[in-house]
């Protein structure tokens, strides 16, 4: 705890130093009132406001394991090949139909989205079984082309409150879609979003299945980091997003993963200063996870937080982030979700038992130099003091982690087209290196990714 306290104190000193130099920005209190607009009263009609949109993503990744590591490929459950390199290249396309809401006190609407994937690299020696990148058959062959219903739901709306039932996309700190492959995940269930107030929204939901990124069928929820096969039949979530000041946003969420854990989340983001002179953004994220029900993940009592500070002057942004896990298990979240809103969740999540980590990053926005849409970034993160020797359960393979360390660095560039028929299309290239001590779980890997995303409108 001494190192953690020192790091937090250092970040606090940096915040004070930057704040002293920054121009004052509005800290005006925002009183909570009823929203001035009524979305349902402005409904244009089911067909009248319908639209068909979509996107296509070309997703390429080239991984190379170092220090003796190998990927393996199986045929009918038997390992037949090992190689340190794995290449996945997939084209993912989404076509989304969204109706308008019917008119009246209660409006009804629907959303249907078809997801399609085409394996552009089908060489067994490249895909090495595919993992969650390329869908493969039991004999290791890539599935050349496949489709599924990615979204399919009906909606009912009164005023500014919408109830959604069916397959849908969610983005909350405790249950969020993950879109880092050719296609994103989605969830089957019921949710409600209420935006009846000007600066406060309420979200709640109950879900029983996930639609994985690289699978055609639905699956039960399971843990991202467990080494057992336990599944959960239901996930319940509820949360509030509240903006009490013009410069401050806060979030408070809770979730129950049936027979796994209860999880609670709090966050705030504070903006101050003027980015033309010097702007400062402060972001705190905190999770509390406690075992519940049948305790299928074993004993869990985990407190995890991250604190990041970003100083921006025109085109240049510099960030420092500190993250800590207090508990003898990983900070865990659900597989096929991105429910880890922490500053140091990178290629590695830096979430080992009792782990501390620090990240430094720099972003250059070339818009200030006459090239809008072009950005460059670079970062380095280091994790240390990983210790799982005090874990008493069997759901996590951490008992040999004793003082483990690892580091990661990455560079990236992205460009977004600003005009023309391909406006809003993006190209992003990243190169990441990760190195670890013997028992750290993420291993030693170099990875290059090239992702191109093109949005389109049909109707």
C-alpha positions in Angstrom: 0.0 0.0 0.0 2.9 2.3 0.5 3.8 2.4 -3.2 0.1 2.9 -4.1 -0.2 5.9 -1.7 3.0 7.4 -3.1 1.7 7.1 -6.7 -1.6 8.6 -5.9 0.1 11.5 -4.0 2.3 12.1 -7.0 -0.7 12.2 -9.3 -2.4 14.6 -7.0 0.6 16.9 -7.0 0.6 16.9 -10.8 -3.1 17.8 -10.9 -2.5 20.7 -8.6 0.4 21.9 -10.6 -1.4 21.8 -13.9 -4.5 23.3 -12.4 -2.5 26.2 -11.2 -1.4 27.0 -14.8 -4.7 26.3 -16.6 -7.2 29.0 -17.4 -10.3 28.7 -15.3 -13.2 27.0 -16.9 -16.9 26.9 -16.0 -17.6 25.0 -12.7 -21.2 26.0 -12.9 -23.6 23.8 -11.0 -26.3 22.2 -13.2 -29.7 21.9 -11.4 -31.6 18.8 -12.1 -34.8 19.5 -14.0 -37.2 17.7 -16.3 -35.9 17.5 -19.9 -37.1 20.3 -22.0 -37.9 18.0 -25.0 -40.1 15.0 -25.3 -38.6 12.5 -27.8 -41.9 10.5 -28.2 -43.9 13.6 -28.9 -41.6 14.3 -31.9 -41.9 10.7 -33.3 -42.3 10.8 -37.1 -43.8 7.3 -37.6 -42.7 3.7 -38.0 -41.9 3.8 -41.7 -41.5 7.5 -42.1 -38.4 7.6 -39.9 -36.9 4.2 -41.0 -33.3 3.9 -42.1 -30.9 1.3 -43.3 -27.3 1.9 -42.4 -24.2 -0.3 -42.0 -20.5 -0.6 -41.9 -17.8 -2.9 -43.2 -14.6 -3.6 -41.3 -11.4 -5.1 -42.8 -9.6 -6.6 -39.8 -6.1 -7.9 -40.0 -3.8 -9.1 -37.2 -0.4 -10.6 -37.3 0.9 -12.0 -33.9 4.4 -13.4 -33.1 5.0 -15.2 -29.8 8.6 -14.7 -28.4 10.8 -16.5 -25.9 9.7 -20.0 -27.0 6.0 -19.4 -27.1 3.8 -21.2 -29.6 0.2 -21.1 -30.9 -1.4 -24.6 -31.4 -3.8 -25.9 -34.0 -6.1 -28.9 -33.3 -8.0 -31.2 -35.5 -10.9 -33.0 -33.8 -9.5 -32.2 -30.4 -6.0 -33.3 -31.1 -3.1 -30.9 -31.4 -1.5 -31.3 -34.8 0.6 -28.2 -35.3 2.4 -25.5 -33.3 3.9 -22.2 -34.5 4.9 -18.9 -32.9 3.1 -16.9 -35.6 -0.7 -16.5 -36.1 -2.4 -14.4 -38.8 -6.1 -13.6 -39.0 -7.7 -11.6 -41.7 -11.5 -11.2 -41.7 -14.0 -8.9 -43.4 -17.0 -8.1 -41.1 -20.1 -6.3 -42.5 -23.1 -5.1 -40.6 -26.4 -4.1 -42.2 -28.7 -2.4 -39.7 -32.4 -1.6 -40.2 -33.9 0.8 -37.6 -37.5 1.8 -37.8 -38.9 5.0 -36.5 -41.2 5.1 -33.5 -44.9 5.0 -34.0 -46.8 8.2 -33.0 -48.9 8.4 -29.9 -48.4 8.4 -26.1 -46.6 5.0 -26.4 -44.3 4.6 -29.4 -43.1 1.3 -30.8 -40.1 0.6 -33.0 -37.7 -2.2 -34.0 -34.1 -2.8 -34.9 -32.7 -5.6 -36.9 -29.0 -6.0 -37.8 -27.5 -8.8 -39.9 -23.8 -9.6 -39.2 -21.7 -11.2 -41.9 -18.1 -12.4 -41.8 -15.8 -13.5 -44.6 -12.4 -15.2 -43.8 -9.9 -13.6 -46.2 -7.1 -15.8 -44.9 -8.2 -19.4 -44.7 -4.7 -21.1 -44.5 -4.7 -23.4 -41.5 -1.1 -22.6 -40.8 -2.0 -18.9 -40.5 -5.2 -19.0 -38.5 -3.9 -21.7 -36.1 -7.4 -22.6 -34.9 -8.7 -19.0 -35.0 -9.4 -18.6 -31.3 -11.9 -15.7 -31.1 -10.6 -14.2 -34.3 -11.5 -16.5 -37.2 -14.4 -18.9 -36.9 -13.1 -22.5 -37.6 -14.4 -26.0 -37.9 -13.4 -29.0 -35.8 -10.8 -29.9 -38.3 -9.2 -26.5 -38.1 -10.5 -25.2 -41.5 -11.7 -21.6 -41.5 -15.4 -21.1 -42.1 -15.2 -19.2 -45.3 -18.4 -17.1 -44.9 -21.0 -17.0 -42.2 -23.9 -14.8 -41.1 -26.1 -14.3 -38.0 -28.7 -12.0 -36.5 -26.5 -9.6 -34.6 -29.3 -7.4 -33.3 -33.0 -8.1 -33.2 -35.3 -6.3 -30.8 -38.5 -4.3 -30.3 -38.7 -1.0 -28.4 -41.5 0.8 -26.6 -41.1 4.5 -25.6 -43.0 6.8 -23.4 -41.7 10.4 -23.3 -37.9 10.0 -23.0 -37.9 6.5 -21.5 -37.3 3.5 -23.8 -37.8 -0.2 -23.1 -35.9 -2.6 -25.4 -36.5 -6.4 -25.5 -34.4 -8.8 -27.6 -30.9 -8.9 -28.9 -29.2 -5.5 -28.3 -26.0 -3.7 -27.8 -25.1 -2.3 -24.4 -22.3 0.0 -23.3 -22.1 0.3 -19.5 -19.1 -0.2 -17.1 -20.4 -3.5 -15.9 -21.8 -4.9 -19.2 -20.5 -3.5 -22.5 -20.2 -4.8 -26.1 -16.7 -5.5 -27.3 -15.8 -4.4 -30.8 -12.1 -5.2 -31.2 -12.7 -7.9 -33.8 -14.3 -7.9 -37.3 -17.7 -8.0 -35.6 -18.9 -6.9 -32.2 -20.7 -8.8 -29.5 -24.3 -8.2 -28.4 -26.6 -9.5 -25.6 -30.0 -11.1 -25.3 -32.4 -9.6 -22.7 -34.4 -6.6 -21.6 -33.2 -3.1 -20.8 -34.6 0.3 -20.0 -33.1 3.7 -20.6 -34.7 6.7 -18.9 -33.6 10.2 -19.9 -36.4 12.2 -18.3 -34.0 14.7 -16.7 -31.7 17.2 -18.3 -28.5 15.9 -16.6 -29.3 12.5 -15.3 -30.0 9.2 -17.0 -31.0 5.8 -15.5 -30.1 2.4 -17.1 -31.2 -1.1 -16.0 -31.4 -4.5 -17.7 -31.5 -8.2 -17.3 -29.7 -10.5 -19.8 -29.4 -14.3 -20.2 -27.2 -14.8 -23.3 -24.3 -13.3 -25.2 -23.8 -13.3 -28.9 -20.0 -13.7 -29.3 -17.8 -11.8 -31.7 -16.8 -14.9 -33.7 -19.6 -17.4 -33.1 -22.9 -18.0 -34.8 -24.8 -19.2 -31.8 -25.7 -17.6 -28.4 -23.8 -18.6 -25.3 -24.2 -18.4 -21.6 -22.1 -15.8 -19.7 -18.7 -16.9 -18.4 -15.8 -15.3 -16.7 -12.9 -13.8 -18.7 -10.1 -15.1 -16.5 -11.4 -18.3 -14.8 -9.8 -21.6 -15.5 -13.1 -23.5 -14.9 -16.1 -24.0 -17.1 -18.7 -22.4 -14.9 -21.5 -20.4 -16.7 -24.0 -17.9 -15.4 -27.7 -18.0 -16.5 -28.4 -14.3 -15.9 -26.8 -10.9 -15.5 -28.7 -8.0 -14.0 -27.4 -4.4 -14.1 -28.6 -0.9 -13.0 -26.9 2.4 -13.0 -27.0 6.2 -13.1 -25.1 8.7 -15.1 -25.2 12.2 -13.6 -23.6 15.5 -14.5 -23.9 17.8 -11.5 -21.5 20.5 -13.0 -20.7 21.5 -16.5 -17.2 20.2 -15.9 -18.0 17.0 -14.0 -19.7 13.8 -15.0 -20.2 10.9 -12.6 -21.4 7.3 -12.9 -22.7 4.7 -10.4 -23.5 1.2 -11.5 -24.2 -2.2 -9.9 -24.5 -5.7 -11.4 -25.3 -9.2 -10.3 -23.8 -12.1 -12.2 -25.8 -15.0 -11.0 -23.8 -17.3 -8.7 -20.6 -15.5 -9.7 -20.4 -12.1 -8.0 -21.9 -8.7 -7.2 -20.0 -5.9 -8.7 -20.2 -2.1 -8.0 -18.7 0.7 -10.0 -18.1 4.4 -9.4 -16.4 6.9 -11.7 -16.0 10.6 -12.3 -14.4 12.7 -15.0 -13.5 16.3 -14.4 -12.5 18.8 -17.1 -10.7 22.1 -16.4 -8.7 24.7 -18.2 -8.6 25.6 -21.9 -6.9 23.2 -24.3 -5.7 26.1 -26.4 -3.6 27.1 -23.3 -3.6 24.1 -21.0 -6.5 21.7 -20.3 -6.6 19.0 -17.6 -8.8 16.0 -17.5 -9.0 13.8 -14.4 -10.6 10.4 -14.5 -11.2 8.0 -11.6 -12.7 4.5 -12.0 -13.4 2.2 -9.1 -14.8 -1.4 -9.0 -15.8 -3.5 -6.0 -16.3 -7.2 -6.7 -17.6 -9.6 -4.1 -18.5 -13.3 -4.5 -22.2 -14.2 -4.3 -24.7 -17.1 -4.5 -23.1 -20.5 -5.2 -19.7 -18.7 -5.6 -18.8 -20.6 -8.8 -15.7 -18.3 -9.1 -14.7 -19.2 -5.5 -13.9 -16.5 -2.9 -13.7 -13.0 -4.3 -13.1 -9.8 -2.4 -11.6 -7.4 -4.9 -11.2 -3.6 -5.0 -9.7 -2.2 -8.2 -9.3 1.4 -9.3 -7.5 3.5 -11.8 -6.7 7.3 -11.7 -5.6 9.1 -14.8 -4.6 12.6 -15.6 -4.4 14.1 -19.1 -2.9 17.4 -19.9 -3.7 18.9 -23.4 -2.1 21.8 -25.1 -3.5 22.3 -28.6 -2.4 19.2 -30.7 -0.6 17.5 -27.8 -2.0 15.4 -25.0 0.1 13.7 -22.4 -1.4 11.2 -19.9 -0.2 9.4 -16.8 -2.3 6.7 -15.2 -2.0 4.6 -12.1 -4.0 1.4 -11.5 -4.2 -1.0 -8.6 -5.9 -4.3 -7.8 -6.4 -5.0 -4.1 -7.4 -8.7 -3.8 -6.0 -12.2 -4.3 -7.8 -12.8 -7.6 -7.8 -11.1 -11.0 -10.1 -8.1 -11.4 -12.5 -10.2 -13.5 -15.3 -9.4 -15.9 -17.5 -11.3 -18.3 -16.1 -12.9 -21.4 -17.4 -11.3 -24.7 -17.9 -8.0 -22.9 -15.8 -4.9 -22.4 -16.9 -4.4 -18.8 -13.5 -3.1 -17.7 -13.5 0.7 -17.7 -10.0 1.0 -16.3 -7.2 3.3 -17.6 -4.6 0.5 -18.0 -6.8 -2.0 -19.9 -4.6 -2.3 -23.0 -3.5 -5.5 -24.9 -2.9 -6.7 -21.3 -5.5 -5.7 -18.8 -2.9 -5.2 -16.0 -5.4 -6.8 -13.6 -3.5 -9.5 -11.9 -4.0 -10.3 -8.2 -2.6 -7.4 -6.1 -1.1 -5.8 -9.2 0.0 -2.2 -9.5 0.6 -0.6 -12.9 1.6 2.8 -14.3 1.1 4.0 -17.9 2.5 7.0 -19.8 1.0 8.0 -23.1 1.2 10.7 -25.7 -1.3 11.7 -28.4 -0.7 14.0 -31.4 -3.7 15.4 -33.2 -2.6 16.6 -36.6 -5.7 18.8 -37.1 -3.8 21.6 -35.5 -1.2 21.2 -38.3 -3.6 21.2 -41.1 -4.4 17.5 -41.4 -7.7 16.9 -39.7 -8.5 13.3 -39.0 -4.9 12.2 -38.6 -3.7 11.1 -35.2 -0.6 9.4 -33.7 -0.2 7.9 -30.3 2.5 6.1 -28.3 2.4 4.6 -24.8 4.2 2.4 -22.3 2.7 0.6 -19.3 4.4 -1.4 -16.6 2.8 -3.8 -14.1 4.5 -5.0 -10.9 4.0 -6.7 -7.5 1.6 -9.4 -8.9 1.0 -11.8 -6.0 -1.6 -14.7 -6.1 0.0 -16.8 -3.5 -2.7 -16.0 -0.9 -5.6 -17.1 -3.1 -7.5 -20.0 -1.4 -9.9 -21.0 -4.3 -9.6 -23.1 -7.4 -11.3 -21.0 -10.1 -8.2 -18.9 -10.9 -4.7 -20.2 -11.8 -2.7 -17.6 -9.8 -1.0 -19.5 -6.9 2.4 -19.5 -8.6 2.3 -15.7 -9.2 4.8 -14.3 -6.7 6.2 -10.8 -7.5 5.5 -11.1 -11.2 6.1 -8.2 -13.5 5.4 -7.3 -17.2 5.5 -4.3 -19.5 3.8 -3.3 -22.7 4.4 -0.5 -25.3 2.6 0.4 -28.4 2.5 2.9 -31.2 -0.5 3.7 -33.5 -1.8 5.9 -36.1 -5.3 6.5 -37.4 -6.9 8.6 -40.1 -10.6 9.5 -40.5 -11.8 10.8 -43.9 -13.4 14.2 -43.4 -15.4 14.5 -46.6 -16.4 12.8 -49.9 -18.4 9.6 -50.5 -16.3 7.7 -47.9 -16.6 10.4 -45.2 -16.1 9.0 -41.7 -14.2 6.0 -42.9 -11.2 5.2 -40.7 -7.9 3.4 -41.1 -5.9 2.5 -38.0 -2.6 0.7 -37.7 -1.1 -0.4 -34.3 2.0 -2.2 -33.3 2.2 -3.6 -29.7 4.9 -5.4 -27.8 4.3 -7.2 -24.5 7.0 -8.9 -22.3 6.4 -10.8 -19.0 8.1 -12.7 -16.2 7.6 -16.4 -16.1 4.2 -16.7 -14.3 2.5 -13.6 -15.7 -0.4 -14.8 -17.8 -0.1 -12.6 -20.9 3.2 -13.9 -22.1 5.6 -12.5 -24.7 4.1 -11.3 -27.9 4.4 -8.8 -30.7 1.3 -7.9 -32.6 0.5 -5.7 -35.7 -3.1 -4.8 -36.5 -4.5 -2.9 -39.5 -8.2 -2.1 -39.4 -10.2 -0.2 -42.0 -13.8 0.7 -41.3 -16.2 2.1 -43.9 -19.7 3.2 -42.9 -22.5 3.5 -45.4 -26.1 4.5 -45.8 -28.6 2.5 -47.9 -31.9 4.2 -47.0 
